[in-house]
């Protein structure tokens, strides 16, 4: 949440300018555009969103510089982090021949550098204060080497001492371990060069004094390290091609997510066709409860599963025969099945997102997902959908509407 002050004004110099907006109205406008249900109704609202983004970026930059100026010699922590992220963009292609223009557009995979920073210090009373800083993603069109990312770093925000701070500055950089060593050397050389230039322009003692107040620290990204550690730890279980296993898992879960409407439509037929009552096991309540909780089920749902002793076994959905006369049993089972289908989207290049999706997959397999997909109702619906799609592809064009 950006704490816009009521005194912040946004001047607009365009001849089509609207009245000056105060900080409170701007904050409400930002919250409106940031709401999940917000839909751009027309091009006017899109232009308004573009202007709002530019105002927020300029405000964050101005506030960060003012934050440094207000520290008045107190120690400042500047923490910066960046990471390359592939994004799918749209590319337009235009060709003109004899005053005839052809325009085509297509998806284009591009690499962007996402940069974020935080400034932290204390106010006059000693209470901690902090501001955040974000800028436009930097396009890594010419490459993503250490030099490219270092260039983006130097353009992101100036050195804290270079904008007038005279107290201690702890500058912390965090990078992917693959380029951490090279960027550590470059960032330290940048700080050393700044102090050398200051010493050449002033007295040597002043330059040495400023250098003692500048502490440069770099660390490798812990998230990347954890991801690689998990990848290496699962290599034995994933075989010789862990990337292929992860990609197959990604495709499988994406297929389930895309076919949830078909699964839910065939759920009543699946439950009624596979339900089997078995003798109750008196010692199974607690282990079953722990099992479902471990798979990420809410305690209330896990307790219901343990009470029903529901489990897929011997090609049947087994339930304790204690509930044979329960009139609400069918609805309880359907509620459990739908609760289990909470597959989260994940990318096949991010191992840290595998856990939630795999727990959901194991939970659904423990409730008969494999048979659910092969249920007659599911197969009939799939065949109908496939036939309709095939007919729409192969039907010859008609002369009449």
DOTORKOL-488528 format. One line per 10 residues: number of its first residue (from 1); their letters; for each residue x, y, z of C-alpha. Coordinates in steps of 0.05 Angstrom, whole numbers. Layout:
BEGIN
NUM> A> X:Y:Z ~ ...
//
This chain:
BEGIN
1> XXXXXXXXXX> 0:0:0 ~ 29:67:-20 ~ 18:119:34 ~ -1:177:-10 ~ -3:241:30 ~ -65:285:27 ~ -18:341:7 ~ 9:306:-55 ~ -17:339:-119 ~ -11:313:-189
11> XXXXXXXXXX> -4:370:-239 ~ -24:356:-311 ~ 5:402:-364 ~ -33:374:-424 ~ -83:421:-458 ~ -134:367:-445 ~ -116:365:-371 ~ -166:348:-317 ~ -170:384:-250 ~ -111:374:-203
21> XXXXXXXXXX> -121:311:-161 ~ -103:308:-88 ~ -66:249:-57 ~ -127:219:-24 ~ -166:216:-90 ~ -106:188:-125 ~ -99:133:-73 ~ -173:114:-81 ~ -163:112:-157 ~ -103:67:-149
31> XXXXXXXXXX> -141:19:-104 ~ -198:17:-154 ~ -152:-2:-212 ~ -116:-53:-168 ~ -179:-90:-147 ~ -185:-161:-175 ~ -254:-148:-207 ~ -231:-86:-245 ~ -244:-90:-320 ~ -222:-35:-368
41> XXXXXXXXXX> -288:-13:-399 ~ -258:31:-454 ~ -195:64:-480 ~ -205:123:-434 ~ -197:79:-372 ~ -136:46:-404 ~ -103:114:-414 ~ -122:132:-342 ~ -88:68:-318 ~ -25:84:-359
51> XXXXXXXXXX> -21:154:-328 ~ -33:125:-259 ~ 25:77:-267 ~ 72:133:-288 ~ 49:176:-229 ~ 62:119:-181 ~ 132:105:-209 ~ 150:179:-205 ~ 122:183:-135 ~ 162:122:-111
61> XXXXXXXXXX> 227:151:-140 ~ 216:220:-110 ~ 196:191:-43 ~ 259:147:-41 ~ 304:207:-54 ~ 266:248:-2 ~ 273:190:47 ~ 348:193:40 ~ 349:268:49 ~ 306:264:112
71> XXXXXXXXXX> 352:213:146 ~ 398:270:166 ~ 460:227:177 ~ 425:167:208 ~ 446:98:182 ~ 410:74:119 ~ 400:5:91 ~ 391:0:15 ~ 371:-70:-7 ~ 367:-85:-82
81> XXXXXXXXXX> 347:-149:-117 ~ 336:-168:-190 ~ 319:-230:-230 ~ 309:-245:-303 ~ 238:-267:-320 ~ 214:-293:-388 ~ 148:-261:-411 ~ 105:-272:-472 ~ 93:-207:-509 ~ 59:-188:-574
91> XXXXXXXXXX> 100:-167:-634 ~ 71:-130:-694 ~ 98:-138:-765 ~ 81:-91:-821 ~ 96:-95:-895 ~ 77:-43:-948 ~ 75:-55:-1022 ~ 44:-6:-1073 ~ 7:31:-1018 ~ -22:-34:-992
101> XXXXXXXXXX> -5:-50:-920 ~ -6:-118:-887 ~ -3:-122:-811 ~ 8:-186:-772 ~ 21:-198:-698 ~ 46:-258:-661 ~ 70:-279:-593 ~ 143:-265:-576 ~ 182:-293:-517 ~ 226:-240:-486
111> XXXXXXXXXX> 269:-235:-424 ~ 257:-178:-375 ~ 296:-159:-313 ~ 250:-147:-254 ~ 282:-100:-203 ~ 259:-81:-133 ~ 292:-44:-76 ~ 278:-24:-4 ~ 305:33:37 ~ 304:26:113
121> XXXXXXXXXX> 325:73:168 ~ 298:104:233 ~ 261:169:245 ~ 279:222:296 ~ 246:182:352 ~ 285:118:334 ~ 225:81:304 ~ 240:41:241 ~ 216:69:174 ~ 219:39:105
131> XXXXXXXXXX> 201:55:33 ~ 199:11:-28 ~ 222:26:-98 ~ 202:-5:-164 ~ 217:14:-236 ~ 198:-10:-306 ~ 222:-80:-323 ~ 287:-75:-363 ~ 285:-111:-430 ~ 346:-157:-436
141> XXXXXXXXXX> 343:-157:-512 ~ 418:-154:-521 ~ 433:-210:-472 ~ 429:-227:-399 ~ 502:-229:-378 ~ 529:-198:-314 ~ 547:-134:-352 ~ 475:-126:-378 ~ 446:-134:-308 ~ 499:-88:-278
151> XXXXXXXXXX> 480:-34:-329 ~ 407:-40:-308 ~ 429:-36:-234 ~ 466:30:-245 ~ 405:60:-279 ~ 357:37:-226 ~ 377:84:-169 ~ 440:124:-154 ~ 487:107:-97 ~ 458:132:-32
161> XXXXXXXXXX> 520:173:-16 ~ 518:203:-85 ~ 452:239:-69 ~ 479:272:-7 ~ 475:222:50 ~ 532:231:101 ~ 519:175:150 ~ 531:100:147 ~ 502:65:86 ~ 494:-10:83
171> XXXXXXXXXX> 483:-27:10 ~ 457:-98:0 ~ 451:-132:-67 ~ 420:-201:-80 ~ 430:-238:-146 ~ 420:-306:-176 ~ 480:-349:-156 ~ 496:-362:-229 ~ 519:-289:-237 ~ 529:-272:-164
181> XXXXXXXXXX> 605:-275:-166 ~ 612:-231:-228 ~ 561:-180:-203 ~ 594:-178:-134 ~ 659:-158:-166 ~ 626:-105:-210 ~ 585:-74:-154 ~ 646:-69:-108 ~ 686:-38:-165 ~ 630:13:-175
191> XXXXXXXXXX> 632:34:-102 ~ 708:37:-102 ~ 708:79:-165 ~ 658:128:-135 ~ 702:139:-74 ~ 764:146:-116 ~ 731:200:-158 ~ 708:236:-95 ~ 778:232:-66 ~ 808:260:-131
201> XXXXXXXXXX> 759:318:-131 ~ 768:334:-57 ~ 816:319:-1 ~ 842:248:7 ~ 822:245:80 ~ 750:263:63 ~ 747:208:10 ~ 775:156:59 ~ 724:179:111 ~ 666:170:63
211> XXXXXXXXXX> 692:101:42 ~ 691:78:115 ~ 618:96:119 ~ 600:55:57 ~ 588:-19:70 ~ 575:-60:7 ~ 546:-130:18 ~ 523:-181:-33 ~ 487:-248:-25 ~ 462:-302:-71
221> XXXXXXXXXX> 387:-311:-77 ~ 362:-361:-26 ~ 300:-378:-67 ~ 343:-399:-126 ~ 387:-440:-80 ~ 327:-475:-49 ~ 299:-489:-118 ~ 363:-521:-142 ~ 371:-560:-77 ~ 301:-588:-85
231> XXXXXXXXXX> 315:-605:-157 ~ 379:-642:-139 ~ 345:-677:-80 ~ 289:-703:-125 ~ 337:-725:-180 ~ 338:-796:-153 ~ 263:-801:-153 ~ 256:-766:-221 ~ 307:-811:-256 ~ 357:-788:-308
241> XXXXXXXXXX> 312:-735:-338 ~ 282:-694:-281 ~ 263:-637:-328 ~ 223:-686:-370 ~ 187:-713:-309 ~ 170:-643:-286 ~ 145:-624:-355 ~ 101:-686:-357 ~ 74:-669:-288 ~ 61:-598:-311
251> XXXXXXXXXX> 22:-623:-372 ~ -18:-673:-330 ~ -40:-621:-279 ~ -55:-570:-333 ~ -99:-622:-367 ~ -137:-634:-302 ~ -145:-559:-291 ~ -172:-549:-362 ~ -219:-609:-356 ~ -249:-593:-287
261> XXXXXXXXXX> -317:-578:-318 ~ -318:-648:-348 ~ -296:-679:-282 ~ -349:-643:-242 ~ -403:-662:-293 ~ -386:-736:-286 ~ -377:-734:-210 ~ -447:-761:-190 ~ -441:-820:-238 ~ -370:-835:-215
271> XXXXXXXXXX> -389:-834:-141 ~ -451:-877:-149 ~ -415:-926:-194 ~ -352:-936:-152 ~ -378:-930:-80 ~ -364:-992:-37 ~ -378:-1001:37 ~ -325:-1037:79 ~ -320:-1054:153 ~ -298:-996:196
281> XXXXXXXXXX> -227:-995:224 ~ -229:-969:295 ~ -155:-950:296 ~ -154:-912:230 ~ -184:-846:251 ~ -121:-810:273 ~ -74:-836:218 ~ -125:-819:165 ~ -134:-749:194 ~ -59:-737:193
291> XXXXXXXXXX> -55:-764:122 ~ -106:-716:94 ~ -78:-656:133 ~ -9:-672:106 ~ -38:-668:36 ~ -63:-597:50 ~ -135:-611:67 ~ -169:-563:115 ~ -178:-593:184 ~ -254:-596:177
301> XXXXXXXXXX> -249:-633:111 ~ -194:-679:137 ~ -237:-695:197 ~ -295:-712:151 ~ -250:-757:109 ~ -224:-793:171 ~ -295:-802:197 ~ -319:-833:132 ~ -252:-871:125 ~ -257:-854:51
311> XXXXXXXXXX> -201:-882:8 ~ -192:-909:-63 ~ -174:-983:-58 ~ -184:-1045:-101 ~ -213:-1002:-157 ~ -269:-978:-111 ~ -283:-916:-70 ~ -286:-948:-2 ~ -326:-917:56 ~ -338:-944:126
321> XXXXXXXXXX> -404:-984:129 ~ -421:-945:192 ~ -448:-891:145 ~ -489:-938:102 ~ -554:-907:126 ~ -530:-835:124 ~ -577:-797:78 ~ -527:-742:67 ~ -469:-788:50 ~ -472:-774:-25
331> XXXXXXXXXX> -467:-699:-15 ~ -410:-707:34 ~ -369:-749:-15 ~ -382:-700:-72 ~ -360:-643:-27 ~ -296:-679:-9 ~ -281:-694:-82 ~ -292:-623:-105 ~ -250:-597:-47 ~ -193:-642:-68
341> XXXXXXXXXX> -191:-613:-139 ~ -154:-550:-121 ~ -97:-556:-170 ~ -53:-494:-172 ~ -20:-472:-236 ~ 55:-478:-236 ~ 111:-472:-287 ~ 156:-529:-306 ~ 217:-486:-292 ~ 201:-471:-219
351> XXXXXXXXXX> 212:-531:-174 ~ 188:-495:-112 ~ 117:-494:-139 ~ 114:-570:-145 ~ 95:-584:-72 ~ 24:-557:-71 ~ 7:-586:-139 ~ 36:-654:-122 ~ -2:-657:-55 ~ -66:-642:-92
361> XXXXXXXXXX> -51:-695:-144 ~ -36:-748:-90 ~ -100:-729:-54 ~ -142:-737:-117 ~ -108:-803:-135 ~ -125:-827:-65 ~ -197:-813:-81 ~ -198:-847:-149 ~ -177:-795:-199 ~ -149:-847:-247
371> XXXXXXXXXX> -217:-883:-249 ~ -254:-817:-249 ~ -222:-800:-315 ~ -242:-867:-343 ~ -314:-866:-319 ~ -366:-879:-373 ~ -398:-811:-363 ~ -331:-776:-371 ~ -315:-816:-433 ~ -383:-802:-464
381> XXXXXXXXXX> -376:-727:-451 ~ -306:-727:-480 ~ -329:-764:-543 ~ -386:-715:-552 ~ -341:-655:-545 ~ -289:-685:-593 ~ -342:-701:-645 ~ -371:-631:-642 ~ -302:-601:-649 ~ -285:-648:-707
391> XXXXXXXXXX> -349:-631:-744 ~ -336:-557:-736 ~ -267:-566:-766 ~ -286:-611:-824 ~ -354:-581:-844 ~ -348:-549:-913 ~ -365:-475:-918 ~ -438:-461:-933 ~ -463:-412:-984 ~ -522:-393:-940
401> X> -517:-364:-870
//
